[in-house]
Amino acid sequence: MRQIIASFFVAAAHAQASDRVALPGFALDRTEVTIGQFERYVRATGSVTRAEKEGGGFEYGAGWERRPGWTWRALAHRR
């Protein structure tokens, strides 16, 4: 992970200055994390995600909507 301090994030190359969002201090991976990598992390640490604790994750449809049972584990079983 790389620590980013007092940075600005622009989602698209042609974004307007008004599209910029200040993000004080956060960590950002150089690449995405695969489900397999995340599974190894969970096994090593015993970590439980918020979606697992709350019975499912969220998806943006007509606003943020909970999807019951939607966790990384459900995706891992589809592989």
PDB file with SEQRES, HELIX, SHEET and CRYST1 records, atoms N, CA, C and O in Angstrom:
SEQRES   1 A   79  MET ARG GLN ILE ILE ALA SER PHE PHE VAL ALA ALA ALA          
SEQRES   2 A   79  HIS ALA GLN ALA SER ASP ARG VAL ALA LEU PRO GLY PHE          
SEQRES   3 A   79  ALA LEU ASP ARG THR GLU VAL THR ILE GLY GLN PHE GLU          
SEQRES   4 A   79  ARG TYR VAL ARG ALA THR GLY SER VAL THR ARG ALA GLU          
SEQRES   5 A   79  LYS GLU GLY GLY GLY PHE GLU TYR GLY ALA GLY TRP GLU          
SEQRES   6 A   79  ARG ARG PRO GLY TRP THR TRP ARG ALA LEU ALA HIS ARG          
SEQRES   7 A   79  ARG                                                          
HELIX    1 AA1 ALA A   17  ASP A   19  5                                   3    
HELIX    2 AA2 ILE A   35  THR A   45  1                                  11    
HELIX    3 AA3 ARG A   50  GLU A   54  1                                   5    
HELIX    4 AA4 TRP A   72  ARG A   78  1                                   7    
SHEET    1 AA1 2 ARG A   2  ILE A   4  0                                        
SHEET    2 AA1 2 PHE A  26  LEU A  28 -1                                        
SHEET    1 AA2 2 GLY A  56  TYR A  60  0                                        
SHEET    2 AA2 2 TRP A  64  PRO A  68 -1                                        
CRYST1    1.000    1.000    1.000  90.00  90.00  90.00 P 1           1          
ATOM      1  N   MET A   1       0.839  -1.179   0.000  1.00  0.00           N  
ATOM      2  CA  MET A   1       0.000   0.000   0.000  1.00  0.00           C  
ATOM      3  C   MET A   1       0.879   1.234   0.000  1.00  0.00           C  
ATOM      4  O   MET A   1       1.987   1.239   0.536  1.00  0.00           O  
ATOM      5  N   ARG A   2       0.368   2.248  -0.598  1.00  0.00           N  
ATOM      6  CA  ARG A   2       1.074   3.516  -0.636  1.00  0.00           C  
ATOM      7  C   ARG A   2       0.235   4.528   0.144  1.00  0.00           C  
ATOM      8  O   ARG A   2      -0.969   4.644  -0.080  1.00  0.00           O  
ATOM      9  N   GLN A   3       0.868   5.254   1.051  1.00  0.00           N  
ATOM     10  CA  GLN A   3       0.152   6.259   1.828  1.00  0.00           C  
ATOM     11  C   GLN A   3       0.051   7.549   1.028  1.00  0.00           C  
ATOM     12  O   GLN A   3       1.062   8.070   0.557  1.00  0.00           O  
ATOM     13  N   ILE A   4      -1.136   8.055   0.876  1.00  0.00           N  
ATOM     14  CA  ILE A   4      -1.377   9.291   0.149  1.00  0.00           C  
ATOM     15  C   ILE A   4      -1.820  10.339   1.171  1.00  0.00           C  
ATOM     16  O   ILE A   4      -2.798  10.127   1.888  1.00  0.00           O  
ATOM     17  N   ILE A   5      -1.128  11.436   1.241  1.00  0.00           N  
ATOM     18  CA  ILE A   5      -1.447  12.470   2.221  1.00  0.00           C  
ATOM     19  C   ILE A   5      -1.971  13.724   1.507  1.00  0.00           C  
ATOM     20  O   ILE A   5      -1.368  14.193   0.541  1.00  0.00           O  
ATOM     21  N   ALA A   6      -3.079  14.253   1.984  1.00  0.00           N  
ATOM     22  CA  ALA A   6      -3.675  15.495   1.489  1.00  0.00           C  
ATOM     23  C   ALA A   6      -3.677  15.546  -0.036  1.00  0.00           C  
ATOM     24  O   ALA A   6      -3.184  16.502  -0.634  1.00  0.00           O  
ATOM     25  N   SER A   7      -4.227  14.524  -0.649  1.00  0.00           N  
ATOM     26  CA  SER A   7      -4.231  14.422  -2.106  1.00  0.00           C  
ATOM     27  C   SER A   7      -5.591  14.773  -2.681  1.00  0.00           C  
ATOM     28  O   SER A   7      -6.568  14.959  -1.955  1.00  0.00           O  
ATOM     29  N   PHE A   8      -5.627  14.857  -3.982  1.00  0.00           N  
ATOM     30  CA  PHE A   8      -6.872  15.062  -4.695  1.00  0.00           C  
ATOM     31  C   PHE A   8      -7.050  13.921  -5.667  1.00  0.00           C  
ATOM     32  O   PHE A   8      -6.087  13.477  -6.293  1.00  0.00           O  
ATOM     33  N   PHE A   9      -8.279  13.438  -5.802  1.00  0.00           N  
ATOM     34  CA  PHE A   9      -8.578  12.322  -6.691  1.00  0.00           C  
ATOM     35  C   PHE A   9      -9.506  12.807  -7.787  1.00  0.00           C  
ATOM     36  O   PHE A   9     -10.505  13.471  -7.511  1.00  0.00           O  
ATOM     37  N   VAL A  10      -9.186  12.486  -9.010  1.00  0.00           N  
ATOM     38  CA  VAL A  10     -10.044  12.809 -10.142  1.00  0.00           C  
ATOM     39  C   VAL A  10     -10.384  11.499 -10.829  1.00  0.00           C  
ATOM     40  O   VAL A  10      -9.485  10.770 -11.248  1.00  0.00           O  
ATOM     41  N   ALA A  11     -11.663  11.190 -10.950  1.00  0.00           N  
ATOM     42  CA  ALA A  11     -12.109   9.906 -11.477  1.00  0.00           C  
ATOM     43  C   ALA A  11     -11.837   9.747 -12.968  1.00  0.00           C  
ATOM     44  O   ALA A  11     -11.545   8.636 -13.410  1.00  0.00           O  
ATOM     45  N   ALA A  12     -11.918  10.779 -13.732  1.00  0.00           N  
ATOM     46  CA  ALA A  12     -11.722  10.677 -15.177  1.00  0.00           C  
ATOM     47  C   ALA A  12     -10.664  11.665 -15.639  1.00  0.00           C  
ATOM     48  O   ALA A  12     -10.443  12.700 -15.010  1.00  0.00           O  
ATOM     49  N   ALA A  13     -10.024  11.339 -16.727  1.00  0.00           N  
ATOM     50  CA  ALA A  13      -8.946  12.187 -17.232  1.00  0.00           C  
ATOM     51  C   ALA A  13      -9.439  13.585 -17.595  1.00  0.00           C  
ATOM     52  O   ALA A  13      -8.680  14.550 -17.503  1.00  0.00           O  
ATOM     53  N   HIS A  14     -10.692  13.704 -18.002  1.00  0.00           N  
ATOM     54  CA  HIS A  14     -11.226  14.995 -18.435  1.00  0.00           C  
ATOM     55  C   HIS A  14     -12.153  15.617 -17.397  1.00  0.00           C  
ATOM     56  O   HIS A  14     -13.000  16.438 -17.748  1.00  0.00           O  
ATOM     57  N   ALA A  15     -12.012  15.249 -16.150  1.00  0.00           N  
ATOM     58  CA  ALA A  15     -12.879  15.781 -15.097  1.00  0.00           C  
ATOM     59  C   ALA A  15     -12.626  17.268 -14.898  1.00  0.00           C  
ATOM     60  O   ALA A  15     -11.510  17.760 -15.068  1.00  0.00           O  
ATOM     61  N   GLN A  16     -13.663  17.948 -14.542  1.00  0.00           N  
ATOM     62  CA  GLN A  16     -13.570  19.374 -14.251  1.00  0.00           C  
ATOM     63  C   GLN A  16     -12.980  19.580 -12.858  1.00  0.00           C  
ATOM     64  O   GLN A  16     -13.018  18.672 -12.028  1.00  0.00           O  
ATOM     65  N   ALA A  17     -12.441  20.755 -12.599  1.00  0.00           N  
ATOM     66  CA  ALA A  17     -11.895  21.059 -11.279  1.00  0.00           C  
ATOM     67  C   ALA A  17     -12.960  20.869 -10.203  1.00  0.00           C  
ATOM     68  O   ALA A  17     -12.640  20.479  -9.080  1.00  0.00           O  
ATOM     69  N   SER A  18     -14.227  21.142 -10.533  1.00  0.00           N  
ATOM     70  CA  SER A  18     -15.306  20.989  -9.551  1.00  0.00           C  
ATOM     71  C   SER A  18     -15.588  19.529  -9.230  1.00  0.00           C  
ATOM     72  O   SER A  18     -16.280  19.238  -8.254  1.00  0.00           O  
ATOM     73  N   ASP A  19     -15.061  18.592 -10.041  1.00  0.00           N  
ATOM     74  CA  ASP A  19     -15.243  17.158  -9.801  1.00  0.00           C  
ATOM     75  C   ASP A  19     -14.212  16.607  -8.839  1.00  0.00           C  
ATOM     76  O   ASP A  19     -14.311  15.450  -8.431  1.00  0.00           O  
ATOM     77  N   ARG A  20     -13.241  17.391  -8.471  1.00  0.00           N  
ATOM     78  CA  ARG A  20     -12.192  16.923  -7.575  1.00  0.00           C  
ATOM     79  C   ARG A  20     -12.710  16.828  -6.149  1.00  0.00           C  
ATOM     80  O   ARG A  20     -13.524  17.640  -5.708  1.00  0.00           O  
ATOM     81  N   VAL A  21     -12.222  15.823  -5.440  1.00  0.00           N  
ATOM     82  CA  VAL A  21     -12.617  15.596  -4.056  1.00  0.00           C  
ATOM     83  C   VAL A  21     -11.357  15.516  -3.213  1.00  0.00           C  
ATOM     84  O   VAL A  21     -10.450  14.750  -3.538  1.00  0.00           O  
ATOM     85  N   ALA A  22     -11.280  16.290  -2.139  1.00  0.00           N  
ATOM     86  CA  ALA A  22     -10.140  16.224  -1.228  1.00  0.00           C  
ATOM     87  C   ALA A  22     -10.260  14.972  -0.380  1.00  0.00           C  
ATOM     88  O   ALA A  22     -11.307  14.717   0.216  1.00  0.00           O  
ATOM     89  N   LEU A  23      -9.197  14.196  -0.325  1.00  0.00           N  
ATOM     90  CA  LEU A  23      -9.177  12.969   0.459  1.00  0.00           C  
ATOM     91  C   LEU A  23      -7.979  13.015   1.390  1.00  0.00           C  
ATOM     92  O   LEU A  23      -6.894  12.561   1.027  1.00  0.00           O  
ATOM     93  N   PRO A  24      -8.162  13.558   2.586  1.00  0.00           N  
ATOM     94  CA  PRO A  24      -7.026  13.652   3.498  1.00  0.00           C  
ATOM     95  C   PRO A  24      -6.595  12.279   4.001  1.00  0.00           C  
ATOM     96  O   PRO A  24      -7.409  11.535   4.547  1.00  0.00           O  
ATOM     97  N   GLY A  25      -5.332  11.943   3.821  1.00  0.00           N  
ATOM     98  CA  GLY A  25      -4.710  10.725   4.327  1.00  0.00           C  
ATOM     99  C   GLY A  25      -5.488   9.434   4.126  1.00  0.00           C  
ATOM    100  O   GLY A  25      -6.432   9.166   4.869  1.00  0.00           O  
ATOM    101  N   PHE A  26      -5.117   8.636   3.148  1.00  0.00           N  
ATOM    102  CA  PHE A  26      -5.712   7.318   2.962  1.00  0.00           C  
ATOM    103  C   PHE A  26      -4.669   6.431   2.299  1.00  0.00           C  
ATOM    104  O   PHE A  26      -3.670   6.924   1.775  1.00  0.00           O  
ATOM    105  N   ALA A  27      -4.899   5.130   2.323  1.00  0.00           N  
ATOM    106  CA  ALA A  27      -3.977   4.181   1.700  1.00  0.00           C  
ATOM    107  C   ALA A  27      -4.590   3.657   0.413  1.00  0.00           C  
ATOM    108  O   ALA A  27      -5.801   3.453   0.332  1.00  0.00           O  
ATOM    109  N   LEU A  28      -3.754   3.438  -0.590  1.00  0.00           N  
ATOM    110  CA  LEU A  28      -4.217   2.998  -1.888  1.00  0.00           C  
ATOM    111  C   LEU A  28      -3.283   1.907  -2.398  1.00  0.00           C  
ATOM    112  O   LEU A  28      -2.068   2.102  -2.443  1.00  0.00           O  
ATOM    113  N   ASP A  29      -3.843   0.757  -2.784  1.00  0.00           N  
ATOM    114  CA  ASP A  29      -3.036  -0.313  -3.374  1.00  0.00           C  
ATOM    115  C   ASP A  29      -2.641   0.065  -4.789  1.00  0.00           C  
ATOM    116  O   ASP A  29      -3.339   0.830  -5.454  1.00  0.00           O  
ATOM    117  N   ARG A  30      -1.518  -0.474  -5.249  1.00  0.00           N  
ATOM    118  CA  ARG A  30      -1.089  -0.249  -6.631  1.00  0.00           C  
ATOM    119  C   ARG A  30      -1.986  -1.009  -7.608  1.00  0.00           C  
ATOM    120  O   ARG A  30      -2.204  -0.549  -8.729  1.00  0.00           O  
ATOM    121  N   THR A  31      -2.499  -2.150  -7.200  1.00  0.00           N  
ATOM    122  CA  THR A  31      -3.358  -2.960  -8.054  1.00  0.00           C  
ATOM    123  C   THR A  31      -4.573  -3.421  -7.260  1.00  0.00           C  
ATOM    124  O   THR A  31      -4.619  -3.293  -6.036  1.00  0.00           O  
ATOM    125  N   GLU A  32      -5.551  -3.956  -7.973  1.00  0.00           N  
ATOM    126  CA  GLU A  32      -6.724  -4.497  -7.302  1.00  0.00           C  
ATOM    127  C   GLU A  32      -6.351  -5.768  -6.531  1.00  0.00           C  
ATOM    128  O   GLU A  32      -5.300  -6.366  -6.763  1.00  0.00           O  
ATOM    129  N   VAL A  33      -7.219  -6.159  -5.624  1.00  0.00           N  
ATOM    130  CA  VAL A  33      -7.023  -7.385  -4.841  1.00  0.00           C  
ATOM    131  C   VAL A  33      -7.969  -8.431  -5.393  1.00  0.00           C  
ATOM    132  O   VAL A  33      -9.164  -8.168  -5.534  1.00  0.00           O  
ATOM    133  N   THR A  34      -7.459  -9.616  -5.708  1.00  0.00           N  
ATOM    134  CA  THR A  34      -8.319 -10.674  -6.230  1.00  0.00           C  
ATOM    135  C   THR A  34      -9.082 -11.327  -5.075  1.00  0.00           C  
ATOM    136  O   THR A  34      -8.722 -11.161  -3.910  1.00  0.00           O  
ATOM    137  N   ILE A  35     -10.132 -12.066  -5.410  1.00  0.00           N  
ATOM    138  CA  ILE A  35     -10.890 -12.787  -4.386  1.00  0.00           C  
ATOM    139  C   ILE A  35      -9.989 -13.809  -3.703  1.00  0.00           C  
ATOM    140  O   ILE A  35     -10.060 -13.994  -2.488  1.00  0.00           O  
ATOM    141  N   GLY A  36      -9.140 -14.473  -4.489  1.00  0.00           N  
ATOM    142  CA  GLY A  36      -8.211 -15.452  -3.920  1.00  0.00           C  
ATOM    143  C   GLY A  36      -7.238 -14.824  -2.935  1.00  0.00           C  
ATOM    144  O   GLY A  36      -6.969 -15.398  -1.880  1.00  0.00           O  
ATOM    145  N   GLN A  37      -6.704 -13.646  -3.270  1.00  0.00           N  
ATOM    146  CA  GLN A  37      -5.809 -12.946  -2.355  1.00  0.00           C  
ATOM    147  C   GLN A  37      -6.543 -12.542  -1.083  1.00  0.00           C  
ATOM    148  O   GLN A  37      -6.011 -12.667   0.020  1.00  0.00           O  
ATOM    149  N   PHE A  38      -7.778 -12.054  -1.249  1.00  0.00           N  
ATOM    150  CA  PHE A  38      -8.553 -11.651  -0.083  1.00  0.00           C  
ATOM    151  C   PHE A  38      -8.868 -12.856   0.789  1.00  0.00           C  
ATOM    152  O   PHE A  38      -8.835 -12.759   2.016  1.00  0.00           O  
ATOM    153  N   GLU A  39      -9.173 -13.986   0.170  1.00  0.00           N  
ATOM    154  CA  GLU A  39      -9.459 -15.207   0.919  1.00  0.00           C  
ATOM    155  C   GLU A  39      -8.240 -15.633   1.751  1.00  0.00           C  
ATOM    156  O   GLU A  39      -8.391 -16.035   2.905  1.00  0.00           O  
ATOM    157  N   ARG A  40      -7.052 -15.548   1.181  1.00  0.00           N  
ATOM    158  CA  ARG A  40      -5.831 -15.880   1.932  1.00  0.00           C  
ATOM    159  C   ARG A  40      -5.645 -14.927   3.116  1.00  0.00           C  
ATOM    160  O   ARG A  40      -5.239 -15.345   4.200  1.00  0.00           O  
ATOM    161  N   TYR A  41      -5.944 -13.649   2.899  1.00  0.00           N  
ATOM    162  CA  TYR A  41      -5.858 -12.658   3.976  1.00  0.00           C  
ATOM    163  C   TYR A  41      -6.835 -13.009   5.098  1.00  0.00           C  
ATOM    164  O   TYR A  41      -6.460 -12.983   6.271  1.00  0.00           O  
ATOM    165  N   VAL A  42      -8.075 -13.335   4.755  1.00  0.00           N  
ATOM    166  CA  VAL A  42      -9.095 -13.680   5.759  1.00  0.00           C  
ATOM    167  C   VAL A  42      -8.671 -14.916   6.554  1.00  0.00           C  
ATOM    168  O   VAL A  42      -8.803 -14.950   7.777  1.00  0.00           O  
ATOM    169  N   ARG A  43      -8.166 -15.923   5.854  1.00  0.00           N  
ATOM    170  CA  ARG A  43      -7.712 -17.138   6.546  1.00  0.00           C  
ATOM    171  C   ARG A  43      -6.565 -16.838   7.504  1.00  0.00           C  
ATOM    172  O   ARG A  43      -6.507 -17.392   8.602  1.00  0.00           O  
ATOM    173  N   ALA A  44      -5.664 -15.972   7.094  1.00  0.00           N  
ATOM    174  CA  ALA A  44      -4.493 -15.648   7.925  1.00  0.00           C  
ATOM    175  C   ALA A  44      -4.848 -14.775   9.118  1.00  0.00           C  
ATOM    176  O   ALA A  44      -4.208 -14.874  10.165  1.00  0.00           O  
ATOM    177  N   THR A  45      -5.864 -13.915   8.978  1.00  0.00           N  
ATOM    178  CA  THR A  45      -6.173 -12.941  10.037  1.00  0.00           C  
ATOM    179  C   THR A  45      -7.457 -13.223  10.799  1.00  0.00           C  
ATOM    180  O   THR A  45      -7.651 -12.697  11.895  1.00  0.00           O  
ATOM    181  N   GLY A  46      -8.346 -14.051  10.233  1.00  0.00           N  
ATOM    182  CA  GLY A  46      -9.642 -14.277  10.870  1.00  0.00           C  
ATOM    183  C   GLY A  46     -10.590 -13.101  10.709  1.00  0.00           C  
ATOM    184  O   GLY A  46     -11.592 -13.008  11.417  1.00  0.00           O  
ATOM    185  N   SER A  47     -10.286 -12.217   9.798  1.00  0.00           N  
ATOM    186  CA  SER A  47     -11.088 -11.020   9.569  1.00  0.00           C  
ATOM    187  C   SER A  47     -12.496 -11.381   9.083  1.00  0.00           C  
ATOM    188  O   SER A  47     -12.675 -12.341   8.335  1.00  0.00           O  
ATOM    189  N   VAL A  48     -13.481 -10.607   9.513  1.00  0.00           N  
ATOM    190  CA  VAL A  48     -14.870 -10.766   9.069  1.00  0.00           C  
ATOM    191  C   VAL A  48     -15.320  -9.410   8.536  1.00  0.00           C  
ATOM    192  O   VAL A  48     -15.193  -8.398   9.225  1.00  0.00           O  
ATOM    193  N   THR A  49     -15.843  -9.387   7.319  1.00  0.00           N  
ATOM    194  CA  THR A  49     -16.238  -8.122   6.709  1.00  0.00           C  
ATOM    195  C   THR A  49     -17.554  -7.596   7.291  1.00  0.00           C  
ATOM    196  O   THR A  49     -18.321  -8.334   7.909  1.00  0.00           O  
ATOM    197  N   ARG A  50     -17.783  -6.340   7.081  1.00  0.00           N  
ATOM    198  CA  ARG A  50     -19.027  -5.716   7.531  1.00  0.00           C  
ATOM    199  C   ARG A  50     -20.228  -6.367   6.844  1.00  0.00           C  
ATOM    200  O   ARG A  50     -21.266  -6.575   7.472  1.00  0.00           O  
ATOM    201  N   ALA A  51     -20.088  -6.688   5.558  1.00  0.00           N  
ATOM    202  CA  ALA A  51     -21.187  -7.338   4.824  1.00  0.00           C  
ATOM    203  C   ALA A  51     -21.527  -8.689   5.443  1.00  0.00           C  
ATOM    204  O   ALA A  51     -22.701  -9.050   5.528  1.00  0.00           O  
ATOM    205  N   GLU A  52     -20.516  -9.439   5.875  1.00  0.00           N  
ATOM    206  CA  GLU A  52     -20.766 -10.729   6.517  1.00  0.00           C  
ATOM    207  C   GLU A  52     -21.485 -10.534   7.850  1.00  0.00           C  
ATOM    208  O   GLU A  52     -22.406 -11.283   8.176  1.00  0.00           O  
ATOM    209  N   LYS A  53     -21.072  -9.545   8.608  1.00  0.00           N  
ATOM    210  CA  LYS A  53     -21.679  -9.286   9.918  1.00  0.00           C  
ATOM    211  C   LYS A  53     -23.125  -8.818   9.786  1.00  0.00           C  
ATOM    212  O   LYS A  53     -23.965  -9.126  10.632  1.00  0.00           O  
ATOM    213  N   GLU A  54     -23.408  -8.070   8.714  1.00  0.00           N  
ATOM    214  CA  GLU A  54     -24.733  -7.462   8.564  1.00  0.00           C  
ATOM    215  C   GLU A  54     -25.658  -8.216   7.610  1.00  0.00           C  
ATOM    216  O   GLU A  54     -26.754  -7.744   7.308  1.00  0.00           O  
ATOM    217  N   GLY A  55     -25.223  -9.388   7.133  1.00  0.00           N  
ATOM    218  CA  GLY A  55     -26.096 -10.207   6.299  1.00  0.00           C  
ATOM    219  C   GLY A  55     -26.106  -9.888   4.824  1.00  0.00           C  
ATOM    220  O   GLY A  55     -26.956 -10.394   4.092  1.00  0.00           O  
ATOM    221  N   GLY A  56     -25.181  -9.061   4.366  1.00  0.00           N  
ATOM    222  CA  GLY A  56     -25.080  -8.752   2.943  1.00  0.00           C  
ATOM    223  C   GLY A  56     -24.507  -7.379   2.711  1.00  0.00           C  
ATOM    224  O   GLY A  56     -24.451  -6.544   3.613  1.00  0.00           O  
ATOM    225  N   GLY A  57     -24.079  -7.160   1.472  1.00  0.00           N  
ATOM    226  CA  GLY A  57     -23.479  -5.890   1.101  1.00  0.00           C  
ATOM    227  C   GLY A  57     -24.459  -4.989   0.387  1.00  0.00           C  
ATOM    228  O   GLY A  57     -25.657  -5.268   0.327  1.00  0.00           O  
ATOM    229  N   PHE A  58     -23.935  -3.900  -0.155  1.00  0.00           N  
ATOM    230  CA  PHE A  58     -24.763  -2.916  -0.842  1.00  0.00           C  
ATOM    231  C   PHE A  58     -24.372  -2.811  -2.304  1.00  0.00           C  
ATOM    232  O   PHE A  58     -23.228  -3.060  -2.685  1.00  0.00           O  
ATOM    233  N   GLU A  59     -25.349  -2.438  -3.105  1.00  0.00           N  
ATOM    234  CA  GLU A  59     -25.157  -2.210  -4.535  1.00  0.00           C  
ATOM    235  C   GLU A  59     -25.930  -0.943  -4.873  1.00  0.00           C  
ATOM    236  O   GLU A  59     -26.982  -0.672  -4.293  1.00  0.00           O  
ATOM    237  N   TYR A  60     -25.399  -0.171  -5.815  1.00  0.00           N  
ATOM    238  CA  TYR A  60     -26.107   1.035  -6.205  1.00  0.00           C  
ATOM    239  C   TYR A  60     -27.044   0.708  -7.348  1.00  0.00           C  
ATOM    240  O   TYR A  60     -26.603   0.392  -8.453  1.00  0.00           O  
ATOM    241  N   GLY A  61     -28.333   0.783  -7.080  1.00  0.00           N  
ATOM    242  CA  GLY A  61     -29.362   0.572  -8.099  1.00  0.00           C  
ATOM    243  C   GLY A  61     -30.151   1.861  -8.198  1.00  0.00           C  
ATOM    244  O   GLY A  61     -29.714   2.815  -8.840  1.00  0.00           O  
ATOM    245  N   ALA A  62     -31.307   1.892  -7.565  1.00  0.00           N  
ATOM    246  CA  ALA A  62     -32.099   3.123  -7.436  1.00  0.00           C  
ATOM    247  C   ALA A  62     -31.717   3.745  -6.101  1.00  0.00           C  
ATOM    248  O   ALA A  62     -32.568   3.958  -5.237  1.00  0.00           O  
ATOM    249  N   GLY A  63     -30.434   4.032  -5.943  1.00  0.00           N  
ATOM    250  CA  GLY A  63     -29.869   4.420  -4.653  1.00  0.00           C  
ATOM    251  C   GLY A  63     -29.167   3.198  -4.078  1.00  0.00           C  
ATOM    252  O   GLY A  63     -29.184   2.131  -4.691  1.00  0.00           O  
ATOM    253  N   TRP A  64     -28.553   3.339  -2.918  1.00  0.00           N  
ATOM    254  CA  TRP A  64     -27.854   2.201  -2.305  1.00  0.00           C  
ATOM    255  C   TRP A  64     -28.864   1.220  -1.745  1.00  0.00           C  
ATOM    256  O   TRP A  64     -29.721   1.587  -0.941  1.00  0.00           O  
ATOM    257  N   GLU A  65     -28.759  -0.041  -2.178  1.00  0.00           N  
ATOM    258  CA  GLU A  65     -29.689  -1.089  -1.771  1.00  0.00           C  
ATOM    259  C   GLU A  65     -28.910  -2.285  -1.229  1.00  0.00           C  
ATOM    260  O   GLU A  65     -27.916  -2.710  -1.818  1.00  0.00           O  
ATOM    261  N   ARG A  66     -29.369  -2.816  -0.112  1.00  0.00           N  
ATOM    262  CA  ARG A  66     -28.719  -4.010   0.450  1.00  0.00           C  
ATOM    263  C   ARG A  66     -29.081  -5.230  -0.384  1.00  0.00           C  
ATOM    264  O   ARG A  66     -30.230  -5.415  -0.785  1.00  0.00           O  
ATOM    265  N   ARG A  67     -28.070  -6.056  -0.633  1.00  0.00           N  
ATOM    266  CA  ARG A  67     -28.287  -7.336  -1.313  1.00  0.00           C  
ATOM    267  C   ARG A  67     -28.034  -8.431  -0.298  1.00  0.00           C  
ATOM    268  O   ARG A  67     -26.881  -8.712   0.032  1.00  0.00           O  
ATOM    269  N   PRO A  68     -29.099  -9.062   0.209  1.00  0.00           N  
ATOM    270  CA  PRO A  68     -28.935 -10.112   1.211  1.00  0.00           C  
ATOM    271  C   PRO A  68     -27.993 -11.214   0.724  1.00  0.00           C  
ATOM    272  O   PRO A  68     -28.103 -11.693  -0.405  1.00  0.00           O  
ATOM    273  N   GLY A  69     -27.076 -11.600   1.590  1.00  0.00           N  
ATOM    274  CA  GLY A  69     -26.142 -12.677   1.281  1.00  0.00           C  
ATOM    275  C   GLY A  69     -25.007 -12.301   0.347  1.00  0.00           C  
ATOM    276  O   GLY A  69     -24.185 -13.153   0.009  1.00  0.00           O  
ATOM    277  N   TRP A  70     -24.940 -11.042  -0.080  1.00  0.00           N  
ATOM    278  CA  TRP A  70     -23.921 -10.605  -1.035  1.00  0.00           C  
ATOM    279  C   TRP A  70     -22.639 -10.247  -0.299  1.00  0.00           C  
ATOM    280  O   TRP A  70     -22.508  -9.149   0.243  1.00  0.00           O  
ATOM    281  N   THR A  71     -21.704 -11.174  -0.285  1.00  0.00           N  
ATOM    282  CA  THR A  71     -20.404 -10.969   0.358  1.00  0.00           C  
ATOM    283  C   THR A  71     -19.325 -11.508  -0.566  1.00  0.00           C  
ATOM    284  O   THR A  71     -19.632 -12.111  -1.595  1.00  0.00           O  
ATOM    285  N   TRP A  72     -18.096 -11.300  -0.218  1.00  0.00           N  
ATOM    286  CA  TRP A  72     -16.992 -11.821  -1.023  1.00  0.00           C  
ATOM    287  C   TRP A  72     -17.049 -13.343  -1.088  1.00  0.00           C  
ATOM    288  O   TRP A  72     -16.626 -13.938  -2.079  1.00  0.00           O  
ATOM    289  N   ARG A  73     -17.569 -13.976  -0.038  1.00  0.00           N  
ATOM    290  CA  ARG A  73     -17.647 -15.446  -0.028  1.00  0.00           C  
ATOM    291  C   ARG A  73     -18.604 -15.955  -1.105  1.00  0.00           C  
ATOM    292  O   ARG A  73     -18.346 -16.988  -1.724  1.00  0.00           O  
ATOM    293  N   ALA A  74     -19.707 -15.238  -1.332  1.00  0.00           N  
ATOM    294  CA  ALA A  74     -20.646 -15.632  -2.384  1.00  0.00           C  
ATOM    295  C   ALA A  74     -19.948 -15.558  -3.749  1.00  0.00           C  
ATOM    296  O   ALA A  74     -20.163 -16.421  -4.600  1.00  0.00           O  
ATOM    297  N   LEU A  75     -19.130 -14.549  -3.957  1.00  0.00           N  
ATOM    298  CA  LEU A  75     -18.389 -14.423  -5.205  1.00  0.00           C  
ATOM    299  C   LEU A  75     -17.342 -15.513  -5.336  1.00  0.00           C  
ATOM    300  O   LEU A  75     -17.113 -16.027  -6.431  1.00  0.00           O  
ATOM    301  N   ALA A  76     -16.707 -15.870  -4.231  1.00  0.00           N  
ATOM    302  CA  ALA A  76     -15.658 -16.895  -4.250  1.00  0.00           C  
ATOM    303  C   ALA A  76     -16.237 -18.245  -4.665  1.00  0.00           C  
ATOM    304  O   ALA A  76     -15.555 -19.031  -5.323  1.00  0.00           O  
ATOM    305  N   HIS A  77     -17.465 -18.520  -4.295  1.00  0.00           N  
ATOM    306  CA  HIS A  77     -18.095 -19.815  -4.622  1.00  0.00           C  
ATOM    307  C   HIS A  77     -18.520 -19.887  -6.089  1.00  0.00           C  
ATOM    308  O   HIS A  77     -18.804 -20.974  -6.593  1.00  0.00           O  
ATOM    309  N   ARG A  78     -18.566 -18.757  -6.773  1.00  0.00           N  
ATOM    310  CA  ARG A  78     -18.950 -18.725  -8.191  1.00  0.00           C  
ATOM    311  C   ARG A  78     -17.769 -19.040  -9.097  1.00  0.00           C  
ATOM    312  O   ARG A  78     -17.958 -19.314 -10.283  1.00  0.00           O  
ATOM    313  N   ARG A  79     -16.563 -19.005  -8.563  1.00  0.00           N  
ATOM    314  CA  ARG A  79     -15.370 -19.223  -9.400  1.00  0.00           C  
ATOM    315  C   ARG A  79     -15.328 -20.601  -9.958  1.00  0.00           C  
ATOM    316  O   ARG A  79     -14.394 -20.946 -10.681  1.00  0.00           O  
TER     317      ARG A  79                                                      
END                                                                             
